């Protein structure tokens, strides 16, 4: 069973409340969570495991903490460094910040708050 969700649309057929009700009343034993984003916003993917946790429904994939941490690459790098886990050097740049950083190339550039390597 696939239960669609649309948080921006005006069609209440796919609203968060409807989604919650359908999951709650579905009688499923486990959910194969393949949610990557809701309405093209990867920051919202934590909503699905949050709902499933509230309903005590087991699910596959990362839990809420894992998703939050991996959706903020800066926080993840900070934790890795503070725990002594080897990781390449990094720097976070902000839109209004002038980049004056001596960088060695090649370099990997990623958006800080996107899922995986999106962007």
C-alpha positions in Angstrom: 0.0 0.0 0.0 1.3 3.5 -0.9 -0.1 6.4 1.0 0.6 9.8 -0.7 1.3 13.0 1.2 1.2 16.6 -0.1 1.7 19.3 2.6 1.4 22.2 0.2 -1.6 21.3 -1.9 -5.1 22.3 -1.3 -6.4 18.7 -1.8 -7.1 17.5 1.7 -7.1 14.0 0.3 -3.3 14.0 0.7 -3.0 16.2 3.8 -0.8 15.4 6.8 -3.9 14.7 8.9 -5.3 12.3 6.3 -1.9 10.6 6.0 -1.7 10.2 9.8 -5.2 8.7 9.9 -4.5 6.3 7.1 -1.3 5.0 8.6 -2.9 4.7 12.1 -5.8 2.7 10.7 -3.9 0.7 8.2 -3.1 -2.3 10.4 0.4 -2.5 8.9 3.1 -4.5 10.8 6.0 -2.6 9.4 6.6 0.4 7.0 9.3 0.3 4.3 10.1 4.0 4.6 11.3 5.3 1.3 10.5 9.0 1.9 13.3 11.3 0.7 11.4 14.5 0.9 7.9 16.0 1.2 7.1 18.6 -1.4 10.7 18.8 -2.6 12.0 19.7 0.9 14.4 17.1 2.3 14.2 18.7 5.8 10.6 17.4 6.0 11.5 13.7 5.6 11.8 13.3 9.4 8.0 13.7 9.6 7.4 10.2 8.5 9.5 8.4 11.1 8.2 10.9 13.7 4.6 9.8 12.9 5.6 6.1 12.9 7.3 6.5 16.3 4.1 8.1 17.7 2.1 5.2 16.5 4.6 2.6 17.6 4.9 1.3 14.0 8.3 -0.2 13.1 9.9 1.1 10.0 13.0 0.6 7.9 15.7 3.2 7.4 17.2 5.8 9.7 15.5 7.1 12.8 14.8 10.7 13.5 18.2 11.5 15.1 20.1 9.9 12.2 18.1 11.9 9.7 18.5 15.2 11.6 22.2 14.7 11.9 22.8 13.7 8.3 20.7 16.5 7.0 23.1 19.0 8.6 26.5 18.2 7.3 28.2 20.8 9.5 26.8 19.3 12.7 27.8 15.8 11.5 31.4 17.0 10.8 31.6 18.7 14.1 30.5 15.5 16.0 33.0 13.4 14.0 35.9 15.8 14.7 34.9 16.1 18.4 34.9 12.3 18.7 38.3 12.0 17.1 37.0 10.3 14.0 39.2 11.1 11.0 37.3 13.3 8.4 38.5 15.6 5.7 38.8 19.3 6.6 35.7 21.3 6.0 34.4 24.8 6.1 30.8 26.1 5.9 30.2 29.2 3.9 27.1 31.4 4.0 25.5 33.3 1.2 26.4 36.7 2.5 30.0 35.6 3.5 32.9 36.6 1.3 35.0 33.5 0.6 38.5 34.2 1.7 39.8 30.8 2.5 42.9 29.2 1.1 41.6 26.0 -0.3 43.4 23.1 -1.8 41.8 21.4 -4.8 40.2 19.2 -5.7 37.4 20.1 -3.4 33.9 18.7 -2.8 31.2 21.3 -2.4 27.8 20.4 -1.0 24.8 22.3 0.3 24.9 21.9 4.1 21.2 21.1 4.6 20.3 18.8 1.8 19.8 15.1 1.7 22.7 13.0 0.6 24.5 14.6 -2.2 21.5 16.5 -3.6 22.4 19.9 -4.9 
